[in-house]
Amino acid sequence: MLTNSLGRTDRLNWVHPVSQWAGKSEEGPLIFDHAEGLWLTDNHGQQYLDGFAGLWCVNAGYGQKSVVAAAMVQMEKLPYATGYFDFASEAAIRMAEKVAELTPGNLNHVYFSLGGSDAVDSALRFIDYYWTAKGQPERKHILSLEKGYHGSSSTGAGVTGLAPFHAGFSVPTATQHHIPAPGPYRSEDPSDAAVIAASVKALKDRVHALGADKVAAFFAEPVQGSGGVIVQPHGWLKAMREACDELGILFVVDEVITGFGRTGKMFAQEHEDVQADIMTMAKGMTSGYSPMGACVLSDKVFDGIAEGGGSIGHGYTYSGHPVSAAVGLEVIRLYQEGGILANAEKQSPYFMQALKRLEDHPLVGDVRGLGLLAAVEIVADKEAKTPFAADSGISPKLFKEMLGNGLIARCFNDGTIGLAPALTINSNEIDMIVDRIETSLNALTF
Ligand SMILES: Cc1ncc(COP(=O)(O)O)c(C=O)c1O
């Protein structure tokens, strides 16, 4: 039963993102009240260790006072300035400069969005415009990975390769296609070379089947987050970049999760010295303290669009919001000068080492990750790598156990646990995450 009026009001009035609308739980939501570091406290005073940084976004951890101060100063000085009509604010200009400086190679042109979905949506519109400007408007097909997640805008949801984001909506469209990306654990031959070769072949085969001159772009996450934290072997991203060059299509890297230190580097492309033609980002960009994302264009794409001439009819009222820009600048300062990125790099090996302790558990099939982004894949049969069926109830059961043990982590439909703690994590908190997962797994009965 709903125990407080806030919970009842929530059920009456708030349409939650990615939620069940019919038969909402009688328990009401878990209402968070305040937070510090990696620790969330609910409105009953119960504490939780946040192993998921909100929604893989609070990379700097909660309670960063200098970020709050930066937002307050900007709010008092100039709470809003449009970027339309050649207007600007200093904060947005400085944030664009900072993003261009941090992103690889000649990814120099920053279009600000409010989050990841509209960054991807902007990328899709710019890709369309680019090929039209280049005199190849027939290039309409977009490829991406099965189980990839690229947000839930009306077009981007079809680039996403997860069935729950398609069901009931008219996506994927006839120009949106997905190629397999099973990762080493679920590949017949799990060797790096075989996994990479299979992926490159799948991309090339599909592009040739569609007609290479009809394909516009390929989208990829360096680590597939919402699909279950699927980590491809080192060398995969570079091989896909090279395949796109060979095919003459644009290569879009979606770093909405992997950006801003999540994988141990500022951007995951740095692990392989790769540069996308277009890159999307959000989440860690402001550490979730206020909404901001970006679609960053390489010189090639920007120039291609600019040379088409005319005014580009794409814009949002809050593109380059000065308060989010001020927040982003301070968050990035903390990553770089405040030692947060250095801590992520330092803690990443211990994080994986500690999680690997779970590999011996009878329910654990695979432990994988990159930096402070990891998955513990739960299986019904360890030998046969049989996943739990989505209707087995494993996911809500395990999630509830972990919550009861004071741990917040993502639980995918098959029970796979997703972890993305704040980059400020210490080794004691890493041990607590692992211990709480183990206790939760031990409590599961079928
Ligand atoms: C890789 C990726 N792209 C895009 C998005 C969409 O971002 P948002 O939820 O901010 O719209 C997400 C969200 O998790 C994501 O993981």
The ligand as an SDF file (V2000), in Angstrom:
LIG
                    3D

 16 16  0  0  0  0  0  0  0  0999 V2000
   24.5330    5.5190  -25.4050 C   0  0  0  0  0  0  0  0  0  0  0  0
   23.3210    6.3500  -25.1080 C   0  0  0  0  0  0  0  0  0  0  0  0
   22.8550    7.1920  -26.0390 N   0  0  0  0  0  0  0  0  0  0  0  0
   21.7900    7.9670  -25.8120 C   0  0  0  0  0  0  0  0  0  0  0  0
   21.1260    7.9260  -24.6020 C   0  0  0  0  0  0  0  0  0  0  0  0
   19.9250    8.7970  -24.3720 C   0  0  0  0  0  0  0  0  0  0  0  0
   20.2440    9.7830  -23.4460 O   0  0  0  0  0  0  0  0  0  0  0  0
   19.1150   10.5340  -22.6270 P   0  0  0  0  0  0  0  0  0  0  0  0
   18.4910    9.5380  -21.7140 O   0  0  0  0  0  0  0  0  0  0  0  0
   19.8780   11.6220  -21.9210 O   0  0  0  0  0  0  0  0  0  0  0  0
   18.1390   11.0950  -23.5880 O   0  0  0  0  0  0  0  0  0  0  0  0
   21.5730    7.0690  -23.6010 C   0  0  0  0  0  0  0  0  0  0  0  0
   20.8930    6.9860  -22.3120 C   0  0  0  0  0  0  0  0  0  0  0  0
   21.1720    6.1760  -21.4680 O   0  0  0  0  0  0  0  0  0  0  0  0
   22.6890    6.2400  -23.8610 C   0  0  0  0  0  0  0  0  0  0  0  0
   23.1290    5.3680  -22.9670 O   0  0  0  0  0  0  0  0  0  0  0  0
  1  2  1  0
  2  3  1  0
  2 15  2  0
  3  4  2  0
  4  5  1  0
  5  6  1  0
  5 12  2  0
  6  7  1  0
  7  8  1  0
  8  9  2  0
  8 10  1  0
  8 11  1  0
 12 13  1  0
 12 15  1  0
 13 14  2  0
 15 16  1  0
M  END
$$$$
